[in-house]
C-alpha cells in the first residue's frame, strides 16, 4: 500500500488513450507541485489497465502497474513527447471475458464484465485520495463514472483531435497542427515536381479540427471533415481547378480519417474494435485518391492527373511538444493542484477564451464537441470560411461558444 501518514495525502496520476506530445510536461507539472505541497504521487501505468490488473497483495510485484514519482523521474521525461507512464485504451466498465486479469477470472466470467468494483478497491488499497486522469473523451468518460462512484477526480483534457467538450484546447492539438503544416510543406515539393494532386489523410474520427485548422493556415487548398459529407465529383473539380491555376501545377487536400462520401459511411481498416467500441479507421484517403485520379480527366480536358496519397498518421503525434503543448500542460497540472488544495474535485481543467479555468467533469459525457459547419466551413468550396474572426479564440473554430 502507498499511503504515508507523513504526507498530506496520495495523488494518483494516469494517462490514457492515444499518446500525444505534452503528456510528460503535464505529469511533471502535477508531480513537482504536488511533492512541494506535501503530497505523495503515484503514477498509474498503462492508463486504466494499471489499476485494473493490480493484485492487492504486498508480496506481489506490482511495479508493472504503478510507480512512485519523484522530481528526478519526471524531470528526465518532462521535455519529451509521449508518456513515460505508458497508456492503453482499457475500459474497466466493459472488459471482455478474455481480457479479465487472471486473478479475477473466477469472479468475472461474463462475456463483458464491469470491473469497476475492483478499480475502487485497488484505488483504496493504494491509498489514493485524489485521482488525476489525463486523457480524451473516452478515458475521461470513465473518470466521470469513478467520480459518480465517489472517487475524488480532477481531470486534464488530452487529445490531438481536440474534441473534449468544455475546453477550447486539449493537450496535443497544437503540436498536431504544427506537425501537419510542417509535413504538408515538406511534401508539397514532390507534388509540385510531378504536377500532381496530393491527398493527405490525418486523424479525426468525429471532429475535423485537425484538417480544418491546417487548411485555414494555408497548408492545403481544400479539406474534408467528418461533420459534412462531400461529393467526390465536386472535390475533384475543385482540386483540378486549383492545380491548373497554380504556377507549380499541384493542389492539396487534407482529409480527416472520419470523413464520409455523400451517401456513404466511415471507412475502416477492419471491423475489430477497441474497448470503447471504436473500429480502427483508415482508408478514406486511399479511396479519395483513386476516385480523384479516375475522375480527373472529366475536368482536365480528358487528361488524367496522377495523385500522391499519404497518410500522416502517427508522425504528427510523435516527437517533442511545441511551445503551446509545453506551456499549457504545465498550467493544466498546476490548475489541478490548485483545485486539490482547495479540496475541490469532480472538475475538468480547461482553457476557455484565452483563460484557464475549470468546469464540472460531467461536461465530458453530456455533450459533443464538433466543428460548427455553419460558422467555419464552406460546404460548396470544401474549405474553411475566412470571415468573422473578431473576438474568436486563438485557434478560431475551437470554442463551443
MOMOBEL-V921809 format. One record per backbone hydrogen bond with DSSP energy under -0.5 kcal/mol. NH is the residue of the N-H (numbers start at 1). CO is the residue of the C=O. E is the energy in kcal/mol with one decimal. If there is no record, write none. Layout:
# MOMOBEL-V921809
nh->NH co->CO e->E
nh->NH co->CO e->E
This chain:
# MOMOBEL-V921809
nh->7 co->4 e->-2.0
nh->8 co->38 e->-2.8
nh->11 co->40 e->-2.9
nh->12 co->10 e->-0.5
nh->12 co->130 e->-3.1
nh->13 co->42 e->-2.1
nh->14 co->132 e->-1.9
nh->16 co->134 e->-2.1
nh->17 co->88 e->-2.7
nh->23 co->20 e->-1.2
nh->24 co->82 e->-1.0
nh->26 co->22 e->-1.5
nh->27 co->23 e->-2.6
nh->28 co->24 e->-2.7
nh->29 co->25 e->-2.4
nh->30 co->26 e->-2.4
nh->31 co->27 e->-2.5
nh->32 co->28 e->-2.6
nh->33 co->29 e->-1.8
nh->34 co->30 e->-2.6
nh->35 co->31 e->-2.9
nh->36 co->32 e->-2.0
nh->37 co->33 e->-1.3
nh->38 co->35 e->-1.2
nh->39 co->34 e->-2.8
nh->40 co->9 e->-2.6
nh->42 co->11 e->-2.5
nh->43 co->41 e->-0.5
nh->43 co->67 e->-3.4
nh->44 co->13 e->-3.3
nh->44 co->42 e->-0.6
nh->45 co->43 e->-0.7
nh->45 co->65 e->-2.2
nh->46 co->85 e->-2.5
nh->47 co->44 e->-0.5
nh->47 co->86 e->-0.8
nh->49 co->46 e->-1.5
nh->50 co->45 e->-0.7
nh->50 co->47 e->-0.9
nh->51 co->47 e->-0.6
nh->52 co->48 e->-2.3
nh->53 co->49 e->-2.5
nh->54 co->51 e->-0.8
nh->56 co->54 e->-0.6
nh->57 co->55 e->-2.5
nh->60 co->57 e->-2.0
nh->62 co->60 e->-0.9
nh->65 co->62 e->-2.3
nh->66 co->62 e->-1.4
nh->67 co->43 e->-2.1
nh->69 co->41 e->-2.4
nh->74 co->70 e->-2.3
nh->75 co->71 e->-2.4
nh->76 co->72 e->-1.4
nh->77 co->73 e->-0.8
nh->78 co->74 e->-1.6
nh->80 co->77 e->-2.2
nh->86 co->83 e->-1.6
nh->94 co->91 e->-2.4
nh->95 co->113 e->-3.0
nh->96 co->94 e->-0.6
nh->97 co->111 e->-2.0
nh->99 co->96 e->-1.7
nh->100 co->96 e->-0.6
nh->100 co->97 e->-1.0
nh->104 co->101 e->-2.3
nh->105 co->101 e->-0.6
nh->105 co->102 e->-1.1
nh->107 co->104 e->-1.0
nh->108 co->104 e->-2.0
nh->109 co->107 e->-0.5
nh->113 co->95 e->-2.6
nh->115 co->92 e->-3.0
nh->115 co->113 e->-0.8
nh->118 co->115 e->-0.8
nh->119 co->115 e->-1.7
nh->120 co->116 e->-2.5
nh->121 co->117 e->-1.9
nh->122 co->118 e->-2.6
nh->123 co->119 e->-2.5
nh->124 co->120 e->-1.9
nh->125 co->121 e->-2.6
nh->126 co->122 e->-2.2
nh->127 co->123 e->-0.7
nh->127 co->124 e->-0.7
nh->128 co->123 e->-2.3
nh->129 co->10 e->-2.5
nh->130 co->10 e->-1.8
nh->131 co->152 e->-2.9
nh->132 co->12 e->-3.1
nh->133 co->131 e->-0.6
nh->134 co->14 e->-2.3
nh->135 co->133 e->-0.6
nh->135 co->156 e->-2.0
nh->140 co->136 e->-2.9
nh->141 co->137 e->-1.5
nh->142 co->138 e->-1.2
nh->143 co->139 e->-1.1
nh->144 co->140 e->-2.0
nh->145 co->141 e->-1.5
nh->146 co->142 e->-2.4
nh->147 co->143 e->-2.2
nh->148 co->144 e->-2.3
nh->149 co->145 e->-1.1
nh->150 co->147 e->-1.5
nh->151 co->146 e->-2.5
nh->153 co->151 e->-1.2
nh->154 co->131 e->-2.4
nh->155 co->347 e->-2.8
nh->156 co->133 e->-2.3
nh->157 co->349 e->-0.7
nh->158 co->135 e->-2.6
nh->159 co->171 e->-2.0
nh->162 co->159 e->-1.1
nh->165 co->163 e->-0.6
nh->167 co->164 e->-1.0
nh->168 co->351 e->-3.2
nh->169 co->351 e->-0.6
nh->171 co->157 e->-2.1
nh->173 co->170 e->-1.7
nh->176 co->172 e->-1.8
nh->177 co->173 e->-2.4
nh->178 co->174 e->-2.6
nh->179 co->175 e->-3.2
nh->180 co->176 e->-2.5
nh->181 co->177 e->-2.4
nh->182 co->178 e->-2.2
nh->183 co->179 e->-3.2
nh->184 co->180 e->-2.7
nh->185 co->181 e->-2.3
nh->186 co->182 e->-1.7
nh->187 co->183 e->-2.4
nh->188 co->184 e->-1.9
nh->189 co->186 e->-0.7
nh->190 co->187 e->-0.9
nh->191 co->187 e->-1.7
nh->192 co->188 e->-2.6
nh->193 co->189 e->-2.2
nh->194 co->190 e->-1.8
nh->195 co->191 e->-0.5
nh->195 co->192 e->-0.6
nh->196 co->191 e->-2.4
nh->197 co->306 e->-1.9
nh->198 co->251 e->-2.9
nh->199 co->308 e->-3.1
nh->200 co->198 e->-0.5
nh->200 co->253 e->-2.6
nh->201 co->199 e->-0.5
nh->201 co->310 e->-2.1
nh->202 co->255 e->-2.9
nh->211 co->208 e->-1.2
nh->212 co->208 e->-2.9
nh->213 co->209 e->-2.1
nh->215 co->211 e->-1.6
nh->216 co->212 e->-2.4
nh->217 co->213 e->-1.8
nh->218 co->215 e->-1.6
nh->219 co->214 e->-2.6
nh->221 co->252 e->-1.4
nh->222 co->252 e->-1.8
nh->223 co->382 e->-2.1
nh->224 co->254 e->-2.0
nh->228 co->225 e->-1.4
nh->230 co->260 e->-1.7
nh->232 co->230 e->-0.5
nh->235 co->231 e->-2.2
nh->236 co->232 e->-2.5
nh->237 co->233 e->-2.4
nh->238 co->234 e->-2.3
nh->239 co->235 e->-2.5
nh->240 co->236 e->-2.5
nh->241 co->237 e->-2.1
nh->242 co->238 e->-2.9
nh->243 co->239 e->-2.4
nh->244 co->240 e->-2.5
nh->245 co->241 e->-1.3
nh->246 co->242 e->-0.6
nh->246 co->243 e->-1.0
nh->247 co->245 e->-0.5
nh->249 co->246 e->-2.4
nh->251 co->196 e->-1.2
nh->253 co->198 e->-2.4
nh->254 co->222 e->-2.1
nh->255 co->200 e->-3.4
nh->256 co->224 e->-2.3
nh->257 co->202 e->-2.0
nh->258 co->204 e->-2.0
nh->259 co->256 e->-2.2
nh->262 co->230 e->-2.6
nh->264 co->261 e->-2.7
nh->269 co->280 e->-2.9
nh->270 co->280 e->-0.8
nh->274 co->278 e->-1.9
nh->277 co->274 e->-2.1
nh->279 co->277 e->-0.6
nh->280 co->272 e->-1.0
nh->281 co->279 e->-0.5
nh->282 co->267 e->-1.8
nh->287 co->283 e->-2.2
nh->288 co->284 e->-2.6
nh->289 co->285 e->-2.3
nh->290 co->286 e->-2.2
nh->291 co->287 e->-2.3
nh->292 co->288 e->-3.0
nh->293 co->289 e->-2.2
nh->294 co->290 e->-2.0
nh->295 co->291 e->-2.4
nh->296 co->292 e->-1.7
nh->298 co->295 e->-1.6
nh->299 co->295 e->-0.6
nh->299 co->296 e->-1.3
nh->300 co->296 e->-0.6
nh->300 co->297 e->-0.8
nh->302 co->297 e->-2.7
nh->303 co->300 e->-1.9
nh->306 co->304 e->-0.5
nh->308 co->197 e->-2.8
nh->309 co->307 e->-0.5
nh->310 co->199 e->-2.7
nh->310 co->308 e->-0.5
nh->312 co->201 e->-2.4
nh->312 co->310 e->-0.7
nh->313 co->201 e->-0.8
nh->315 co->312 e->-1.8
nh->316 co->313 e->-1.4
nh->317 co->314 e->-1.2
nh->318 co->314 e->-0.9
nh->326 co->323 e->-1.2
nh->327 co->323 e->-2.2
nh->328 co->324 e->-2.8
nh->330 co->326 e->-0.6
nh->331 co->327 e->-2.0
nh->332 co->328 e->-3.0
nh->333 co->329 e->-2.6
nh->334 co->330 e->-1.9
nh->335 co->331 e->-2.6
nh->336 co->332 e->-2.3
nh->337 co->333 e->-1.7
nh->338 co->334 e->-2.3
nh->339 co->335 e->-2.0
nh->340 co->336 e->-2.0
nh->341 co->337 e->-2.7
nh->342 co->338 e->-1.3
nh->343 co->340 e->-1.8
nh->344 co->339 e->-3.0
nh->346 co->153 e->-3.2
nh->347 co->153 e->-1.2
nh->348 co->359 e->-3.1
nh->349 co->155 e->-2.4
nh->350 co->357 e->-2.8
nh->352 co->355 e->-3.0
nh->355 co->352 e->-1.8
nh->357 co->350 e->-2.5
nh->359 co->348 e->-2.3
nh->361 co->346 e->-2.2
nh->363 co->360 e->-1.7
nh->364 co->361 e->-1.9
nh->365 co->362 e->-1.1
nh->366 co->362 e->-1.2
nh->367 co->363 e->-0.8
nh->369 co->163 e->-0.7
nh->370 co->368 e->-0.6
nh->373 co->371 e->-1.3
nh->376 co->372 e->-2.5
nh->377 co->373 e->-2.2
nh->378 co->383 e->-2.9
nh->379 co->377 e->-0.9
nh->382 co->378 e->-1.8
nh->383 co->378 e->-1.0
nh->385 co->376 e->-1.8
nh->387 co->385 e->-0.9
nh->392 co->389 e->-2.2
nh->393 co->396 e->-0.5
nh->396 co->393 e->-2.2
nh->397 co->395 e->-1.7
nh->399 co->396 e->-0.5
